Amino acid sequence: MLTCSTCGKEFTHSSIPENLPFVQLDLPHKPEFPSEGLALDCPNCGHSATHQRHDLIYRFSPAVQVQ
């Protein structure tokens, strides 16, 4: 997840596959970014900003269960 510096809302950069063994979830690998950063538009407000790899945070998203 990344956080928009304008509206403050989080948005998804990438997902961690759900079928990884539990052991691999201890230290998931963050995606690589270009050395100058990665320019992305916020899907909530449209603001464009350059993000660095260290800006990425992990956020647990429980799977939706269909009954």
Sequence and secondary structure as in RCSB ss.txt:
>XXXX:A:sequence
MLTCSTCGKEFTHSSIPENLPFVQLDLPHKPEFPSEGLALDCPNCGHSATHQRHDLIYRFSPAVQVQ
>XXXX:A:secstr
 EE TTT  EE S    TTS GGGGSS       TT EEEE TTT  EEEE GGG            
